[in-house]
Amino acid sequence: MLTVTFFAILALALAFYLVGRSRAVSVVGGEVHQLHSRPNFHGTLAMMLSAICGILALLVIGTAWGAYIERSLLADIMAAQPDLTPIEAELVLSDAHALASGGIASRSDALRIAMAEQVTSKGALHQWGTIAVSLGLTVLAGLWAIAKIAPEWRARNRSETIVRRVLMLTAIIAVLTTVGIVMSLIFETINFFDNIDWQIHKFLFGTTWSPLSGVQAGKLDPDKVGAIPLFAGTLMITVIAMLVAVPIGLLSAIYLSDFASARVRAWAKPMLELLAGIPTVVYGFFAAITLAPFIRNSGEAIGLTIASESALAAGIVMGIMIIPFISSLSDDVINAVPQSLRDGSYGLGATKGETIRQVVLPAALPGIVSAVLLGVSRAVGETMIVVMAAGQGANLTANPLEAVTTVTVQIVMLITGDTEASTAAGPAFTLGFTLFCVTLLMNIAAQRVVHKYRELYD
């Protein structure tokens, strides 16, 4: 019903737009030049005010009223059985919701049945009350905007003010979301280090990663939270992926931008970019089923022992996945280099290869660095390929022919495991915060390179 209400609010807002525009014309008897603002602005103002008021009411009242009902039901449960713990009271309320919706509850006693009846009655009141208030405010706001229409009414100024404030609000939400994510990482990281008695060095430099083994009373063993195997595995697979992606991606971009004919470029570039649309699970399946057995069999043929799940297979396939990102972005920035730089180089007697090597690539370096950084970020954050092709064991090795794991894989394993969330969240969020810090440092270094060469060629 709430979804239907949302679309009803949008329909009313559109109706107020049409009515407001029509009324603005009728107020001046069709002499539109007498209006301060064009009729469209009067309709737009009515539409925005009605939509904003209705949607805000739907969100605020729906959320706040729902939270109030949940608290009142928990209070009623605790009043009926004071010996219940908060967790048990929440279980009773969950069963009441299940019974009210016709589902299956863990138990069905008198308290749960009574609470189910309250859930049904209060839920219906909440739903219909939210709908009535939201639609009522939508209509009132639209009628107020239409009633204010007059020749001197500055509808354009007010509608532009509303748009500016909405844009500012979205920017604030984006910033606050980022801050909230970072703060949650920081707080959980602090809790994790407090859980291991602030032995940070054992996390950063330890070589044994098994944080959930031997957990007692919610405490972690500091000797089993060494993340070096994860960092080493992530670095190894990322390096292999970039050794595959950067040369192929950059050389293909150079060929497409300066050597390929228009006909070749017309079909080669879209075909290359198709790789970016393939789901990562398909890449992982290809690595596990096709490439990994091929590498293992090839190694056995020359006397090498290669694991069925190796860092080499995962890195190669991850590099193939990253090629279109580096190639497409590099091609765009190489094409953006002014033709005058090329013509000046040719005029001095340089060949096309010398021009690309000594003029075009240095001028396009900021964009190429950004493309490579994007590729590194994709490699560091990739999970599915590593899970299917490289393994999940925290193995500290410098041999790319053995199985390794990465930071993101271990985060997924911790969060999706059957261990208590409060215990598993600490190591997972700490790994995420470490990955965040590494990525931030990489961005800072890349920005310095970009700034240096941008000043040189601007």
C-alpha positions as CSV (number, residue, x, y, z in Angstrom):
1,M,0.0,0.0,0.0
2,L,2.8,2.4,0.8
3,T,4.3,1.9,-2.7
4,V,0.9,2.7,-4.2
5,T,0.7,5.8,-2.0
6,F,4.1,6.9,-3.3
7,F,2.9,6.7,-6.9
8,A,-0.4,8.4,-5.9
9,I,1.6,11.3,-4.5
10,L,3.6,11.6,-7.8
11,A,0.3,11.5,-9.8
12,L,-1.2,14.2,-7.6
13,A,2.0,16.3,-8.0
14,L,1.7,16.0,-11.8
15,A,-1.9,17.0,-11.7
16,F,-1.0,20.1,-9.6
17,Y,1.6,20.9,-12.2
18,L,-1.1,20.9,-15.0
19,V,-3.6,22.8,-12.8
20,G,-1.0,25.4,-11.7
21,R,0.2,26.1,-15.2
22,S,-3.4,26.4,-16.4
23,R,-4.4,28.7,-13.6
24,A,-1.4,31.0,-14.2
25,V,-2.6,31.5,-17.7
26,S,-6.2,32.1,-16.6
27,V,-5.3,34.6,-13.9
28,V,-4.0,37.1,-16.5
29,G,-6.6,36.2,-19.1
30,G,-4.1,34.7,-21.4
31,E,-1.8,37.7,-21.3
32,V,1.3,35.7,-20.2
33,H,3.6,38.6,-20.5
34,Q,1.9,40.1,-17.4
35,L,3.2,37.2,-15.2
36,H,6.5,37.6,-13.3
37,S,7.3,33.9,-14.0
38,R,6.3,31.8,-16.9
39,P,3.3,29.5,-16.4
40,N,5.6,26.4,-16.4
41,F,7.3,27.8,-13.3
42,H,4.0,28.2,-11.5
43,G,3.1,24.6,-12.3
44,T,6.6,23.4,-11.3
45,L,6.4,25.1,-8.0
46,A,3.0,23.5,-7.2
47,M,4.3,20.1,-8.3
48,M,7.5,20.3,-6.2
49,L,5.8,21.5,-3.1
50,S,3.1,18.9,-3.2
51,A,5.5,16.1,-4.0
52,I,8.1,17.1,-1.4
53,C,5.5,17.5,1.4
54,G,3.8,14.2,0.6
55,I,7.0,12.1,0.2
56,L,8.5,13.6,3.4
57,A,5.3,12.8,5.3
58,L,5.4,9.3,3.9
59,L,9.0,8.7,5.0
60,V,9.0,10.5,8.4
61,I,5.6,9.5,9.7
62,G,5.9,6.0,8.3
63,T,9.3,5.5,10.0
64,A,8.7,7.3,13.2
65,W,5.2,5.9,13.8
66,G,6.5,2.4,13.0
67,A,9.3,2.7,15.5
68,Y,6.9,4.0,18.2
69,I,4.6,1.1,17.6
70,E,7.5,-1.4,18.0
71,R,8.6,0.2,21.2
72,S,5.1,0.3,22.6
73,L,4.7,-3.4,21.8
74,L,8.0,-4.3,23.5
75,A,6.9,-2.3,26.5
76,D,3.6,-4.2,26.6
77,I,5.4,-7.5,26.4
78,M,7.8,-6.6,29.3
79,A,4.8,-5.4,31.3
80,A,3.0,-8.6,30.8
81,Q,6.0,-10.8,31.7
82,P,8.6,-8.7,33.6
83,D,11.0,-11.7,33.9
84,L,11.8,-11.7,30.2
85,T,15.1,-10.4,29.0
86,P,15.2,-7.9,26.1
87,I,16.3,-10.6,23.7
88,E,13.4,-12.8,24.7
89,A,10.9,-9.9,24.4
90,E,12.2,-9.3,20.9
91,L,11.7,-13.0,20.1
92,V,8.1,-12.8,21.4
93,L,7.5,-9.7,19.2
94,S,9.0,-11.5,16.2
95,D,6.7,-14.5,16.7
96,A,3.8,-12.1,17.1
97,H,4.6,-10.5,13.7
98,A,4.9,-14.0,12.2
99,L,1.5,-15.0,13.6
100,A,-0.1,-11.7,12.4
101,S,1.2,-12.2,8.8
102,G,0.1,-15.9,8.8
103,G,3.7,-17.2,9.1
104,I,5.2,-19.8,11.4
105,A,6.2,-18.8,14.9
106,S,8.6,-20.6,17.3
107,R,5.8,-20.8,19.9
108,S,2.1,-20.0,20.1
109,D,1.0,-19.1,23.6
110,A,-1.5,-16.6,24.9
111,L,1.0,-13.7,25.1
112,R,2.1,-14.2,21.5
113,I,-1.5,-14.4,20.3
114,A,-2.5,-11.3,22.1
115,M,0.5,-9.4,20.7
116,A,-0.3,-10.7,17.2
117,E,-3.8,-9.1,17.6
118,Q,-2.1,-5.8,18.6
119,V,0.3,-6.0,15.7
120,T,-2.6,-6.4,13.3
121,S,-4.7,-3.6,14.7
122,K,-1.8,-1.1,15.2
123,G,-0.3,-2.1,11.9
124,A,-3.5,-1.3,10.1
125,L,-3.9,2.0,11.9
126,H,-0.3,2.9,11.1
127,Q,-0.7,2.0,7.4
128,W,-3.9,3.9,6.8
129,G,-2.9,6.8,9.0
130,T,0.3,7.3,7.1
131,I,-1.5,7.1,3.8
132,A,-4.1,9.6,4.9
133,V,-1.6,12.1,6.3
134,S,0.7,11.8,3.3
135,L,-2.0,12.3,0.7
136,G,-3.6,15.1,2.8
137,L,-0.4,17.1,3.0
138,T,0.2,16.5,-0.7
139,V,-3.2,18.0,-1.5
140,L,-2.8,20.9,1.0
141,A,0.6,21.9,-0.3
142,G,-0.6,21.8,-3.9
143,L,-3.7,23.8,-3.1
144,W,-1.7,26.4,-1.2
145,A,0.7,26.8,-4.2
146,I,-2.2,27.2,-6.6
147,A,-3.9,29.7,-4.3
148,K,-0.8,31.9,-4.3
149,I,-0.6,32.2,-8.1
150,A,-0.8,35.9,-9.0
151,P,0.8,38.1,-11.7
152,E,3.5,39.3,-9.2
153,W,4.1,35.8,-7.6
154,R,7.8,35.0,-8.0
155,A,7.3,31.3,-8.8
156,R,10.6,31.0,-10.7
157,N,12.7,32.3,-7.8
158,R,11.0,30.0,-5.3
159,S,11.2,26.9,-7.5
160,E,14.9,27.5,-8.2
161,T,15.4,27.9,-4.4
162,I,13.7,24.6,-3.8
163,V,15.9,22.9,-6.5
164,R,19.1,24.4,-4.9
165,R,18.2,23.2,-1.5
166,V,17.3,19.7,-2.8
167,L,20.7,19.5,-4.5
168,M,22.4,20.7,-1.4
169,L,20.5,18.1,0.7
170,T,21.6,15.3,-1.6
171,A,25.2,16.5,-1.4
172,I,25.0,16.6,2.4
173,I,23.5,13.1,2.4
174,A,26.4,11.8,0.3
175,V,29.0,13.4,2.6
176,L,27.2,12.1,5.7
177,T,27.0,8.7,4.3
178,T,30.7,8.6,3.6
179,V,31.4,9.9,7.1
180,G,29.1,7.3,8.6
181,I,30.8,4.5,6.8
182,V,34.3,5.7,7.9
183,M,33.2,6.2,11.5
184,S,31.6,2.7,11.6
185,L,34.9,1.3,10.4
186,I,36.8,3.2,13.0
187,F,34.6,2.3,15.9
188,E,34.6,-1.4,15.0
189,T,38.3,-1.3,14.5
190,I,38.8,0.2,18.0
191,N,36.6,-2.5,19.5
192,F,38.6,-5.2,17.7
193,F,41.9,-3.9,19.0
194,D,40.4,-3.5,22.5
195,N,39.4,-7.1,22.2
196,I,43.0,-8.2,21.6
197,D,44.4,-5.9,24.3
198,W,45.7,-3.3,21.8
199,Q,48.4,-5.7,20.4
200,I,48.2,-3.9,17.0
201,H,51.6,-5.3,15.9
202,K,50.2,-8.8,16.0
203,F,47.5,-7.9,13.6
204,L,49.8,-5.9,11.2
205,F,52.8,-8.3,11.3
206,G,51.5,-11.6,12.5
207,T,51.6,-14.6,10.1
208,T,48.7,-16.7,11.5
209,W,45.2,-15.8,10.5
210,S,42.5,-17.8,12.2
211,P,40.6,-15.1,14.2
212,L,37.5,-17.2,15.1
213,S,39.3,-20.4,16.2
214,G,39.4,-20.8,20.0
215,V,37.1,-17.8,20.7
216,Q,36.1,-17.9,24.3
217,A,33.7,-15.5,26.0
218,G,33.9,-13.1,23.0
219,K,37.7,-12.7,23.3
220,L,40.0,-13.2,20.4
221,D,43.4,-14.8,20.5
222,P,46.0,-12.1,19.6
223,D,48.3,-14.7,18.2
224,K,45.7,-15.8,15.5
225,V,44.8,-12.4,14.0
226,G,48.0,-11.9,11.9
227,A,46.9,-10.4,8.6
228,I,50.2,-10.6,6.7
229,P,49.0,-13.7,4.7
230,L,45.9,-11.8,3.6
231,F,47.9,-8.7,2.6
232,A,50.5,-10.8,0.8
233,G,47.8,-12.7,-1.1
234,T,46.0,-9.5,-2.1
235,L,49.3,-7.9,-3.2
236,M,50.3,-11.0,-5.2
237,I,47.1,-11.4,-7.1
238,T,46.9,-7.6,-7.7
239,V,50.4,-7.5,-9.1
240,I,49.7,-10.4,-11.4
241,A,46.5,-8.9,-12.6
242,M,48.1,-5.5,-13.3
243,L,51.0,-7.2,-15.1
244,V,48.4,-8.6,-17.4
245,A,46.0,-5.7,-17.7
246,V,48.3,-2.7,-17.9
247,P,50.5,-3.7,-20.9
248,I,47.6,-5.2,-22.9
249,G,45.2,-2.4,-22.0
250,L,47.6,0.4,-22.6
251,L,49.0,-1.0,-25.9
252,S,45.5,-1.7,-27.2
253,A,44.6,1.9,-26.4
254,I,47.6,3.2,-28.2
255,Y,46.8,1.0,-31.2
256,L,43.1,2.0,-31.3
257,S,43.8,5.7,-31.0
258,D,46.8,6.2,-33.3
259,F,47.3,3.2,-35.5
260,A,44.0,1.5,-36.2
261,S,41.8,2.5,-39.1
262,A,38.3,3.8,-38.5
263,R,36.8,0.5,-39.6
264,V,38.9,-1.6,-37.2
265,R,38.3,0.8,-34.3
266,A,34.5,0.7,-35.0
267,W,34.3,-3.0,-34.2
268,A,37.4,-3.6,-32.0
269,K,36.6,-1.0,-29.3
270,P,33.1,-2.2,-28.6
271,M,34.2,-5.8,-28.6
272,L,36.9,-4.9,-26.0
273,E,34.5,-3.0,-23.9
274,L,32.1,-6.0,-23.8
275,L,34.5,-7.6,-21.3
276,A,33.5,-5.0,-18.8
277,G,29.9,-6.2,-18.9
278,I,30.7,-9.9,-18.1
279,P,29.7,-10.7,-14.5
280,T,32.7,-11.5,-12.2
281,V,31.2,-14.9,-11.3
282,V,31.6,-15.9,-15.0
283,Y,35.2,-14.9,-14.8
284,G,35.6,-16.9,-11.7
285,F,33.9,-19.9,-13.3
286,F,36.2,-19.6,-16.3
287,A,39.3,-19.4,-14.0
288,A,38.3,-22.4,-11.9
289,I,37.0,-24.7,-14.7
290,T,39.2,-23.8,-17.7
291,L,42.4,-21.8,-16.8
292,A,43.3,-23.3,-13.5
293,P,43.3,-26.9,-14.8
294,F,45.2,-25.8,-17.9
295,I,47.9,-24.2,-15.8
296,R,48.1,-27.2,-13.5
297,N,48.3,-29.7,-16.4
298,S,50.9,-27.5,-18.2
299,G,53.0,-27.4,-15.0
300,E,52.8,-31.1,-14.6
301,A,54.0,-31.6,-18.1
302,I,57.3,-29.8,-17.3
303,G,57.6,-31.1,-13.8
304,L,56.1,-28.3,-11.8
305,T,53.7,-28.8,-8.9
306,I,50.9,-26.3,-9.2
307,A,47.9,-26.2,-6.9
308,S,44.4,-26.6,-8.3
309,E,43.6,-23.1,-7.0
310,S,46.5,-20.8,-7.6
311,A,47.2,-17.1,-7.3
312,L,48.4,-17.2,-10.9
313,A,45.1,-18.4,-12.4
314,A,43.1,-15.8,-10.3
315,G,45.5,-13.0,-11.2
316,I,45.5,-13.7,-14.9
317,V,41.7,-13.9,-15.1
318,M,41.4,-10.8,-12.9
319,G,43.8,-9.0,-15.3
320,I,41.6,-10.0,-18.2
321,M,38.6,-8.5,-16.4
322,I,40.5,-5.2,-15.8
323,I,41.7,-4.8,-19.4
324,P,38.6,-3.0,-20.7
325,F,38.7,-0.4,-17.9
326,I,42.4,0.5,-18.6
327,S,42.0,0.3,-22.3
328,S,38.9,2.4,-22.6
329,L,40.0,5.1,-20.2
330,S,43.5,5.3,-21.7
331,D,42.1,5.5,-25.2
332,D,39.9,8.4,-24.2
333,V,42.7,10.4,-22.6
334,I,45.1,9.7,-25.5
335,N,42.5,10.9,-28.0
336,A,42.1,14.0,-25.8
337,V,45.8,15.0,-26.3
338,P,45.7,18.0,-28.7
339,Q,46.6,17.2,-32.3
340,S,48.9,20.3,-32.3
341,L,51.3,18.4,-30.0
342,R,51.5,15.6,-32.5
343,D,51.9,17.9,-35.5
344,G,54.7,19.8,-33.7
345,S,56.5,16.6,-33.0
346,Y,56.1,15.4,-36.6
347,G,57.3,18.8,-37.8
348,L,60.5,18.3,-35.9
349,G,61.1,15.1,-37.7
350,A,59.9,12.6,-35.1
351,T,58.4,9.3,-36.1
352,K,54.9,8.2,-35.0
353,G,56.4,5.9,-32.4
354,E,58.7,8.6,-31.0
355,T,55.8,11.0,-30.9
356,I,53.6,8.6,-28.9
357,R,56.4,7.7,-26.6
358,Q,57.9,11.1,-25.9
359,V,54.9,13.5,-26.4
360,V,51.5,11.7,-26.3
361,L,52.0,9.4,-23.4
362,P,53.6,12.0,-21.1
363,A,50.7,14.4,-21.9
364,A,48.1,11.7,-21.2
365,L,49.9,10.4,-18.1
366,P,47.4,11.9,-15.6
367,G,44.5,10.0,-17.2
368,I,46.5,6.8,-17.6
369,V,47.5,6.9,-13.9
370,S,43.8,7.3,-13.1
371,A,42.9,4.4,-15.3
372,V,45.6,2.2,-13.7
373,L,44.4,3.3,-10.2
374,L,40.9,2.3,-11.1
375,G,42.2,-1.1,-12.3
376,V,44.1,-1.6,-9.0
377,S,41.0,-0.7,-7.0
378,R,39.0,-3.3,-9.0
379,A,41.7,-5.9,-8.4
380,V,42.0,-5.2,-4.6
381,G,38.2,-5.2,-4.1
382,E,37.4,-8.3,-6.2
383,T,36.1,-11.3,-4.3
384,M,34.3,-13.8,-6.5
385,I,37.3,-14.7,-8.8
386,V,39.5,-15.2,-5.8
387,V,37.0,-17.4,-4.0
388,M,36.6,-19.7,-7.1
389,A,40.1,-19.7,-8.4
390,A,42.6,-18.9,-5.6
391,G,41.2,-20.5,-2.5
392,Q,40.1,-19.3,0.9
393,G,43.0,-20.5,3.1
394,A,45.3,-17.9,4.6
395,N,48.6,-19.2,3.1
396,L,51.7,-17.0,3.4
397,T,53.8,-17.7,0.4
398,A,55.6,-15.9,-2.4
399,N,54.9,-18.7,-4.9
400,P,52.2,-17.7,-7.3
401,L,51.6,-21.4,-8.1
402,E,50.1,-22.0,-4.6
403,A,46.7,-21.2,-3.2
404,V,46.3,-17.8,-1.4
405,T,43.4,-15.7,-0.2
406,T,42.7,-12.0,-0.1
407,V,41.3,-9.4,2.4
408,T,37.9,-9.2,0.7
409,V,37.4,-12.9,0.7
410,Q,38.1,-13.1,4.4
411,I,35.7,-10.3,5.1
412,V,33.0,-12.2,3.3
413,M,33.8,-15.4,5.1
414,L,33.7,-13.6,8.5
415,I,30.4,-11.8,7.9
416,T,28.6,-14.7,6.3
417,G,29.7,-17.3,8.8
418,D,27.7,-18.8,11.7
419,T,29.7,-17.1,14.4
420,E,28.1,-14.5,16.6
421,A,28.1,-11.2,14.6
422,S,29.6,-9.1,17.4
423,T,32.7,-11.4,17.4
424,A,33.1,-11.7,13.7
425,A,32.4,-8.1,12.9
426,G,35.6,-6.9,14.6
427,P,38.1,-8.7,12.3
428,A,36.0,-8.0,9.2
429,F,35.7,-4.3,9.9
430,T,39.3,-4.0,10.8
431,L,40.3,-5.6,7.5
432,G,38.0,-3.2,5.7
433,F,39.5,-0.2,7.5
434,T,43.0,-1.3,6.6
435,L,42.0,-1.7,3.0
436,F,40.4,1.8,3.1
437,C,43.6,3.3,4.4
438,V,45.7,1.6,1.7
439,T,43.4,2.8,-1.0
440,L,43.4,6.3,0.4
441,L,47.2,6.4,0.3
442,M,47.2,5.1,-3.2
443,N,44.8,7.9,-4.2
444,I,47.0,10.5,-2.6
445,A,50.1,9.3,-4.4
446,A,48.2,9.1,-7.7
447,Q,46.9,12.7,-7.2
448,R,50.4,14.0,-6.8
449,V,51.5,12.3,-10.0
450,V,48.5,13.7,-11.9
451,H,49.1,17.2,-10.5
452,K,52.7,17.2,-11.4
453,Y,52.2,16.3,-15.1
454,R,49.0,18.3,-15.4
455,E,51.0,21.5,-14.5
456,L,53.7,20.5,-17.0
457,Y,51.4,20.1,-20.0
458,D,48.6,22.6,-19.2
